[in-house]
């Protein structure tokens, strides 16, 4: 049986010992992926030297107290290098060799193929490339500007992901804000999944690009431990955001695969793995006691929460829901954990109302929706309640960040304004008609769509106490206030505005279409047709009891939405009815045409969701 060398490394360990740790990380990366029959060992081998130096000498982190708020953050943006990360966890003593060798990438276990926060040492799920730097900027921003804590954020990136635009959005914001507590390490190993990367080993090109975005670039040989140590020391000098551009070799230390194409995402067969382990010097059992977080005096305490006094509105007054959202958001500022992020449309979304009242908790990301959501996620990691706001149409480009936030079980609020064709003359590029489907599809999400100012204010406040991703959809135009101030709007509920014992049909609307349903009900009443009208402000979860009752009482439902038919309110209603075994006569009016410019009235008519179309749909159902 091969002997296993054991010792404990700390910040005082010399670099020869750090080299031994790097070799151990390589050996364990090979062993774990071969045992699992899948994984990315070669991508792990290239970055082992970087991580060995970091965890022994620079990462101020208490592995036995991962919730210590003073500890540094380490994000593996190249989440496919999970064998390396988990080998680090083993070296830190928080997982054992048996768990690494027998559970990695296996069903029902926490060492998943890409890291997720099911592990207490992982802040965020990664693996969708190009996101780690963006999240790191958000965490660094929270630490410096919201908490005044001295922790640092370290992000390990692959070179392939440096072609993602989100990387450069993030570095732009790091440079613009001079985030000296942020460091990214680029593992420039030349080879991507299917061949050479765009820049291969042109580290100078990476450095020039980094510097063009306002960050400091430090180019090193990623296998020279002394050079790495010096670079990380420089990165910690407080002068500005730093990107360490490290030239490395994919598969370093295993000569049969080193710098050879075709080995991305492939474990070494057992015989090759045995030879690689031998070449790397065999198994070791080194443990790491890195630098602990600083034991400084606590940062300034957050101010105590004050009372949230929501804005009040008079029934009948015409108020845009986006305006009510801004007023409610400003009121929510009484809660010190609430922060707001804007993508340079705050004067239209009214998110800037919060900024005027609470400028120290208002963050401008400019036209960078992916970065806006990423910073919100980073702030949520640090315990804040972020509200990220832009036009509903523009949230689509940030969808993957929202998807991954759901994987990370992040709690944040998102508001999409200027929804639907209702916005009028700006045309289809500005019209959010896909957002409900996008947000409903997120695991554990809540989707809310108020129709007046009072319900908007109440639901804006409710989102501050919801778990997971909560989405609020607001409308550009001003419409009559329907509800008295102070009325309750529980998530999962609805409001029935018109009803009687002998209703013939139920009209279900949200946002602008609720007002159209009320007009249609008046039109039908003149003909002797009694229409029940339901405000389905909670789209997910939906009020199944009210829907099934309406189906039972009236036998006919008309659902109207300013959204594409796919994935919106109509499908939410049908799913709820199907699950309840209810099958009423049903009509679904939604946007099925490509709109252009026009007035709100013209566009609602063209889409077939205005009150004359609603009344006609009800009449057709009555005939059947």
ABEGO torsion letter per residue (X at the ends): XBBBBBBBBBAABBAAAAAAAAAAAAAAAAAAAAAAGBEBAAAAAAAAAAAAAAAAAABBBBAABAABAABBBBBBABAAAAAAAAAAAAAAGABBAAAAAAABGBBGBABBABBBAABAABABBBGBBGAAAAAAAAAAAAAAAAAGBABBBBBBBBAAAAABAAAAAAAAAAAAAGBAABBBBBBBAGBBAAEBBAAEABAAAAAAAAAAAGBBBBBBBAABAAAAAAAAAAAAAGAEBBBBBBBBBBGBGBAAABGBBGABGBBBBAAAAAAAAAAAGEBBBBBBBBBBBBBBBBBBBBBBBBBBBBBBBBBGBBBBAAAAAAAAAAAAAABAABBBBBBGAAAAAGAAAAAAABAAABBBAEBBAAAAAAAAAAAAAAGBBBBBBBBAAAAAAAAAAAAAAAAAGBBBBBBBBGBEAAAEAAEAAABBAAAAAAAAABBGBBBBBBABAAAAAAAAAAAAABBEBBBBBBBABBBBBABBBGBBBBBGBBBBABBBAABABBBBBBEAAAAAAAAAAAAAAAAGBBBBBBBBABAOBBBAAAAAAAAAAAGBBBBBBBBBABGBAAAAAAAAAAAAGBBBBBBBBBBABBBBBEBAAAAAAAAGABAAAAAAAAAAAAAX
